[in-house]
Amino acid sequence: MSNDVQQLFNSALQLNDQDRAELAGLLLGSLDEEPDADSQQAWGDEIARRLEELNSGSVKPVPWAEVRRRLSKNAG
């Protein structure tokens, strides 16, 4: 990792969770110049399916704090 990348990463760590997530999304989005039409449709279908599951109550969302706690527990 270059010094520039390390400095940017260290600066990004100072951002709040929402801003870091937005930055990550922007960086990932910058890697794909043209979205694949098939993948866009597949993601749209997946989002619709997950929303239906949430709306019907067949799945229960897990708060981010709980996910982080579980991941930390399993990583240790």
C-alpha positions, 0 to 999 in steps of 0.5 A: 500500500502506498503512503498516499493510500495509507494516509487517505485510509487513516483520514477516512477512518476519522469519518463517521460510519455513514460517511465512511459507507458513502465513501466506500460506495463512491469508490466502488462505483468508480471502478465500474464505468458502465453497469452490466444490464443483467446485473442491474436487473438481478440486483433490482430483483434481489432488492424487491425480494428482500423488501417483500420479506421485510414487509411480510415479516418473514425475516426480521432485520438485525440492527447494525450494532448487533451485527458488529457485536456478533462479528467481534465475538466471532473474530476473537 
